[in-house]
Each structure stands twice: as structure tokens, then as C-alpha cells.
Amino acid sequence: MSLIKDIYSPAFYDRFADAMKQAVPDFSKKEFIRQIFTDAFKTMEWKERMKHTTRVFHEFLPTDFPKATKLIEKIITQLRQRNTGEDSLAYIFLADYVEVYGLDDFKTSVKALEFITQFISCEFAVRPFILKYGNQMIDQMVLWSTHENYKVRRFSSEGSRPRLPWAMAIPALKKDPSPLLPLLENLKNDPSEFVRRSVANNLNDIAKDHPDIVLSIAKKWRGGSKETDAIIKHGSRTLLKQGHAEILEVYGLDGKNINVTNLEISTPEVKIGDSLEFSFTITNANDSKRMVRLEYGIYYQKSKGHLARKVFKISEKEYEAGAKINVSRKQSFKLITTRTFYPGLHQLSIIVNGEEKVNHDFKITID
């Protein structure tokens, strides 16, 4: 099985060095390859290899940052002419170069980020600029939200997310996301689904700290278009999973007379590595059809002995009056790197339109 770090292969560096040779005066491919493949290279993980590539790359560019960024533009042009590298994760070191060496040159870095993000996304590289320059950088990102290139527009939203996964945090935007609202407003009807999905992710980030802001936006945007409705629905997913009463009301999700019966756990003791198996019946006892958002919650045993719920969606659809549906599901307890399972009492709950209807205990055991 190939690992993510293996994208930095001899073949990759060979192709990149050929492009550099066409763009950088007096470039020595042989010396570049020699500096890349140090004795330590084999033991480096993906991020270490990326950072190492940034440092070696820097050695072959002018120390003058504006001149270096002009050569990066030429290199990207060469790569495009060779039909290689577009949106390839391996080339994220080009964005990293601007983050590492351009932080003190706002004007040049802004131009470089705008150009590079059309080749490989700069959503991570822009974060230190937001931290250093604050609203000056946010104002630039608002401007980028009107850019003709959809990748730049998406970059303006994704790079400014208050809680962008795997990226450095932006405490100021967690505390007060209002500077982002004009940007999101500009993008709410974007023709690109790639952009609109980023807007939804940005809204979902905001919802985790300021549900009232997202609720207000949902009420304001709802009904504007099918695409905008999809944005606010996806952007409200955390609130919906939390059973936030007001957002449920916005979508007409009321659990009254939607009944859950016959909850049965067929595996009341689950060994780590196996699956929880359960079934239940859901009935619409109303005299008219109802929209039903059906979920289940797993209350995981944590290291300190308390339970913490994680919600999983089953479906969201209309149920005719009197409809009675049997539902069966499995939940894996296979070991994964992002979750630790602790033996002991756990709990399953069935959630209808944000309301927990029934729950049942089960045990996790070690084989």
C-alpha cells in the first residue's frame, strides 16, 4: 500500500526539476536532486518531506522574494505546458514557500497566493497572513470572493474558515466571524459547487461558536435558490445533529407523533473490532405526511468514565401518514486512528427530527 509521503518520489522530483530547469537560470538539476535525497529523507513523514522540499527549493531561488515569486510563476507555467501537477497535493510546497518566506511582504505575497492557488490551493498558507495582518488580509479575501477564477473564490472562503481542519486556528474569527459575512454573501450564489460547498463548510465552522449567526443567515437565505438552500442545509449540519430547536423549526422538522418502537440490539455485547447491530420501527402517527430526519446517537465511553455522544445520520425524507418502516443498521467498532474505544457501558439512542425518542445500553468488551 502506498503512503501519502510517497508522492515525493524520485519520479516526482525528476519531473519538477525539469520544469525548474526551463524557468530558473543556471539551475543544476543534479545538485537539486542531491540536496533532496539526504540520508534523513527516507525516515521523513509526508509533512516533513514537504517542508524539506520547501527549504531545498528556496536554495535554488533568488533571496529577493519578489524575484523568487516571478520564477515560481514561470515554473507553474512550465508545469501546465507539460500537463502535470494541477491540483496535485505534492505541489503544496509552492504555497508553503510563500507562507515561510513571504510573511513580511504582504503586497508580493498576496499576488503570489492569488496566482499559486489557481494551481494548488493555498488555504493553509494564508492562515499566518490572517493572523499577522488581520482585517487587511480579510479585506483582500473579500475582494478575492469576486474573482473571475473559481479556485480563487473558493480559496477566499476555505482559507478564512474559523476552524479549518488540520490548519492553524484563527482565534479572532472564532470570537467574531462578522468580517467573513460579506465574503460569504458574495459567494452564496456562486455557479461553482466547489465554491458553494466551501461556503457551507465556513458556515458550519461559524455555527460551532455562534449558532445565532448561522440561524439568522439560514432564515435570510432560505428560499433564494435550490443551490443556496443546499448551502445553508449543509452549513447547518452541526446544529441539526445537536438538535438545535430553532434550526429544526426553520426546516419544519417536528418530532410530534413520529414514534419509535421495537428498538432491539442484536449484539448487546460488542467486541472491539466487531459491529453493533440494531433495528427498530418508525411510524408516522400524524394524519398527514411529515418530513423526518432520522439519526442515531452513540454515547461512547471516554477515558474519564463519562459518555459523549456522536450522531450518525440515517436518512431525511417524507413519510406518508400512517407509514410504518422497519430500520436496521450496523455501527462498526473496528479500531481506527482517530478514535479510541474503551470497554464498558455505552448507549444507543434513536433520534427523530432532533429529538431522542428511545435509548438502550450495550457493552463494549475486549476480546
C-alpha positions as a printed Julia matrix, in Angstrom:
367×3 Matrix{Float64}:
   0.0    0.0     0.0
   1.39   3.39   -0.99
   1.67   6.07    1.7
   0.92   9.76    1.27
   4.61  10.57    1.79
   5.41   8.53   -1.31
   4.04  11.3    -3.54
   7.53  12.73   -3.04
   9.16  10.12   -5.21
  12.25  10.21   -7.47
   9.93  10.45  -10.47
   8.17  13.47   -8.96
  11.4   15.35   -8.32
  12.71  14.45  -11.75
   9.64  16.0   -13.42
   9.7   19.06  -11.2
  13.42  19.63  -11.73
  12.92  19.52  -15.49
  10.34  22.3   -15.2
  12.67  24.31  -12.93
  15.49  23.95  -15.43
  13.39  25.74  -18.04
  12.43  28.56  -15.69
  15.39  29.19  -13.38
  18.7   30.5   -14.8
  21.77  28.36  -14.03
  19.65  25.73  -12.27
  21.51  22.48  -11.52
  19.15  19.52  -11.61
  21.86  17.2   -10.32
  22.55  19.37   -7.26
  18.83  19.84   -6.57
  18.23  16.07   -6.56
  21.3   15.56   -4.35
  20.03  18.03   -1.75
  16.55  16.49   -1.77
  17.64  12.9    -1.17
  19.6   13.3     2.05
  20.22  10.38    4.39
  17.29  11.57    6.52
  14.81  11.7     3.62
  13.73   8.05    3.92
  12.67   8.48    7.55
  10.68  11.67    6.92
   6.89  11.61    7.01
   4.77  13.49    4.49
   4.78  16.93    6.13
   8.49  16.69    6.88
   9.19  15.88    3.24
   7.03  18.79    2.12
   8.86  21.22    4.42
  12.2   19.77    3.36
  11.26  20.33   -0.28
  10.36  23.96    0.53
  13.78  24.54    2.09
  15.72  22.95   -0.77
  13.58  24.79   -3.31
  14.47  28.05   -1.55
  18.17  27.33   -2.04
  17.72  27.46   -5.82
  15.71  30.68   -5.97
  16.85  34.3    -5.57
  16.95  35.57   -2.0
  14.92  38.53   -3.22
  11.34  37.37   -2.54
   9.59  39.3    -5.35
  12.07  37.89   -7.89
  11.56  34.41   -6.48
   7.78  34.62   -6.87
   8.17  35.63  -10.52
  10.2   32.47  -11.1
   7.53  30.41   -9.32
   5.02  31.76  -11.84
   7.32  30.63  -14.66
   7.71  27.18  -13.09
   3.93  26.77  -12.82
   3.59  27.86  -16.44
   6.11  25.19  -17.4
   4.25  22.53  -15.41
   0.99  23.47  -17.11
   2.61  23.27  -20.52
   3.7   19.75  -19.58
   0.16  19.0   -18.39
   1.36  17.94  -14.95
   0.79  18.92  -11.34
  -2.51  20.81  -11.49
  -4.23  20.37   -8.08
  -1.67  17.75   -7.08
  -1.03  17.68   -3.34
   2.69  17.2    -3.93
   2.96  20.8    -5.12
   1.61  22.3    -1.9
   5.21  23.24   -1.05
   4.81  26.11   -3.56
   2.17  27.6    -1.26
   4.3   26.75    1.77
   7.17  28.72    0.23
   5.06  31.9     0.33
   3.99  31.19    3.91
   7.57  30.63    5.09
   9.47  33.29    3.15
   6.86  35.92    2.28
   5.13  36.73    5.54
   6.82  40.14    5.85
   6.0   41.15    2.27
   2.22  41.49    2.18
   1.86  43.01   -1.27
   4.05  40.47   -3.09
   2.62  37.53   -1.16
  -0.97  38.5    -1.99
  -0.14  38.42   -5.7
   1.73  35.13   -5.32
  -1.07  33.45   -3.36
  -3.63  34.55   -5.94
  -1.56  33.02   -8.74
  -0.45  29.83   -6.97
  -3.9   28.94   -5.61
  -5.1   28.56   -9.2
  -2.57  25.71   -9.5
  -2.54  24.26   -5.97
  -4.74  25.54   -3.13
  -3.16  28.0    -0.68
  -5.84  27.63    2.01
  -3.28  26.6     4.64
  -0.58  29.06    3.6
  -2.85  32.1     4.01
  -3.58  31.44    7.68
  -0.41  33.11    9.08
  -1.22  36.18    6.97
  -4.68  36.42    8.56
  -3.07  36.15   12.0
  -0.49  38.83   11.23
  -2.47  41.29    9.13
  -5.98  40.75   10.49
  -8.71  42.64    8.66
  -6.28  43.82    6.0
  -5.95  40.2     4.88
  -9.66  39.52    5.32
 -10.47  42.55    3.16
  -8.27  41.04    0.47
 -10.11  37.74    0.76
 -13.44  39.52    0.42
 -12.05  41.03   -2.78
 -10.96  37.55   -3.93
 -14.53  36.33   -3.42
 -15.43  38.31   -6.57
 -12.5   36.94   -8.62
 -13.18  35.56  -12.1
 -11.41  32.27  -11.29
 -13.47  29.85   -9.21
 -10.38  28.47   -7.47
  -9.55  31.93   -6.12
 -13.15  32.42   -4.99
 -13.12  29.05   -3.23
  -9.73  29.92   -1.67
 -11.24  33.09   -0.17
 -13.83  31.03    1.69
 -11.83  27.92    2.54
  -8.74  29.82    3.69
 -10.8   32.02    6.02
 -12.7   29.22    7.76
 -12.51  29.8    11.53
 -11.95  26.07   12.18
 -10.26  24.78    9.01
  -9.26  21.14    9.76
  -5.53  20.41   10.04
  -4.76  24.15    9.85
  -3.67  26.69   12.44
  -6.57  28.26   14.32
  -7.74  31.85   13.83
  -8.91  32.84   17.33
 -10.18  36.27   16.22
 -12.55  34.7    13.69
 -13.76  32.15   16.21
 -14.57  35.03   18.55
 -16.06  37.33   15.92
 -16.76  35.93   12.43
 -18.59  39.08   11.26
 -15.72  40.14    8.92
 -16.42  36.95    6.92
 -20.1   37.66    6.29
 -19.62  39.95    3.24
 -17.39  37.26    1.69
 -19.98  34.53    2.24
 -22.73  36.82    0.95
 -20.76  37.3    -2.27
 -20.43  33.55   -2.75
 -23.87  32.29   -1.76
 -25.0   32.09   -5.42
 -21.65  31.06   -6.89
 -22.01  28.97  -10.06
 -19.37  26.51   -8.83
 -20.45  23.72   -6.47
 -16.79  23.53   -5.34
 -17.12  27.11   -4.07
 -20.6   26.69   -2.6
 -19.51  23.64   -0.61
 -16.72  25.7     0.94
 -19.25  28.38    1.91
 -21.29  25.67    3.65
 -18.18  24.45    5.5
 -17.39  28.0     6.57
 -20.92  28.43    7.9
 -20.69  25.13    9.76
 -17.46  26.32   11.4
 -19.19  29.53   12.49
 -22.16  27.56   13.84
 -19.94  25.8    16.35
 -19.24  29.09   18.13
 -22.1   31.35   17.01
 -25.24  29.35   16.19
 -27.32  32.53   16.28
 -25.39  34.0    13.33
 -25.9   30.91   11.18
 -29.55  30.73   12.2
 -30.01  34.33   11.07
 -28.28  33.6     7.74
 -30.37  30.46    7.22
 -33.59  32.43    7.67
 -32.33  35.19    5.37
 -31.03  32.95    2.57
 -33.63  30.18    2.63
 -35.77  30.04   -0.48
 -33.35  32.1    -2.57
 -32.5   29.18   -4.82
 -32.08  25.41   -4.71
 -28.3   25.88   -4.54
 -28.44  28.39   -1.7
 -30.84  26.15    0.22
 -28.29  23.34   -0.12
 -25.56  25.63    1.26
 -27.45  26.54    4.41
 -28.63  22.97    4.94
 -25.06  21.65    4.77
 -23.81  24.64    6.74
 -26.34  23.86    9.5
 -25.39  20.19    9.8
 -23.75  20.55   13.21
 -26.78  22.42   14.57
 -29.1   19.79   13.13
 -27.08  17.0    14.72
 -27.2   18.85   18.02
 -30.99  19.04   17.77
 -30.92  22.85   17.82
 -34.61  23.75   18.23
 -34.65  26.9    16.1
 -32.84  25.41   13.1
 -35.14  22.39   13.26
 -38.08  24.79   13.16
 -36.61  26.54   10.09
 -36.78  23.2     8.26
 -40.14  22.2     9.66
 -38.65  19.22   11.49
 -41.05  18.4    14.31
 -40.93  15.04   16.06
 -44.52  15.14   17.33
 -46.38  11.86   16.7
 -43.37  10.31   14.98
 -42.96   7.18   17.07
 -40.05   4.78   17.5
 -40.84   1.29   18.76
 -39.29  -2.16   18.95
 -35.72  -0.98   19.41
 -33.66  -4.15   19.58
 -29.91  -4.54   19.86
 -28.99  -7.94   18.49
 -25.39  -7.61   19.7
 -25.72  -6.33   23.3
 -22.03  -7.13   23.9
 -19.71  -5.97   21.13
 -16.07  -6.94   20.99
 -13.7   -4.22   19.82
 -13.25  -4.9    16.12
 -16.85  -6.08   15.62
 -20.1   -4.18   14.95
 -23.12  -3.09   16.93
 -26.25  -4.38   15.17
 -29.68  -2.94   15.91
 -33.17  -2.5    14.49
 -36.32  -0.51   15.24
 -39.63   0.58   13.78
 -40.58   4.17   12.97
 -44.2    5.2    12.5
 -45.73   8.47   11.31
 -48.83   8.62   13.52
 -49.86  12.0    12.1
 -52.8   12.31    9.72
 -50.6   13.96    7.09
 -47.16  13.3     5.64
 -44.14  14.54    7.58
 -40.5   15.25    6.81
 -38.4   13.01    9.04
 -34.71  13.45    9.76
 -33.71  10.09   11.2
 -30.44   9.66   13.1
 -28.9    7.55   15.79
 -26.52   8.55   18.54
 -23.71   6.51   20.05
 -22.76   7.52   23.58
 -19.11   6.47   23.69
 -17.4    5.63   26.94
 -14.5    8.06   27.42
 -11.22   7.71   29.3
 -12.53   9.57   32.37
 -15.61   7.39   32.63
 -18.2    9.76   31.16
 -20.26   9.23   28.0
 -20.0   11.51   24.95
 -22.49  11.37   22.08
 -21.69  11.24   18.38
 -24.6   11.45   15.95
 -24.9    9.49   12.69
 -27.48  10.3    10.02
 -29.67   7.53    8.6
 -31.99   9.43    6.25
 -34.06  12.54    5.7
 -37.25  12.03    3.72
 -41.03  12.38    3.78
 -43.15   9.74    5.5
 -46.74   9.38    4.39
 -49.49   9.49    7.01
 -49.56   6.18    8.84
 -46.31   4.98    7.28
 -44.57   2.28    9.29
 -40.98   1.43    8.4
 -38.56  -1.12    9.84
 -34.96   0.06   10.0
 -31.77  -1.97   10.56
 -28.27  -0.63   10.96
 -24.7   -1.63   11.9
 -22.12   0.54   13.65
 -18.51  -0.56   13.39
 -16.2   -0.64   16.39
 -13.21  -1.5    14.28
 -10.08   0.21   15.56
  -9.23   3.42   13.71
  -6.51   6.01   14.28
  -8.96   8.85   15.04
 -10.92   7.11   17.81
 -10.05   5.05   20.88
 -12.66   2.61   22.16
 -12.92   1.96   25.89
 -14.58  -1.17   27.27
 -17.65  -0.77   29.41
 -21.17   0.61   29.2
 -22.16   2.52   26.06
 -25.54   3.71   24.87
 -27.52   3.86   21.63
 -30.25   6.41   21.02
 -32.67   6.85   18.11
 -33.21  10.5    17.13
 -36.17  11.83   15.16
 -36.07  15.45   14.0
 -33.53  16.28   16.69
 -35.48  14.57   19.49
 -34.14  11.46   21.21
 -37.05   9.06   21.22
 -35.61   5.9    22.8
 -32.26   4.66   24.04
 -30.7    1.38   25.05
 -27.48   0.32   26.77
 -24.88  -2.03   25.33
 -21.39  -3.09   26.3
 -18.03  -2.95   24.57
 -15.64  -5.7    25.55
 -12.05  -6.61   24.77
 -11.52  -9.98   23.14
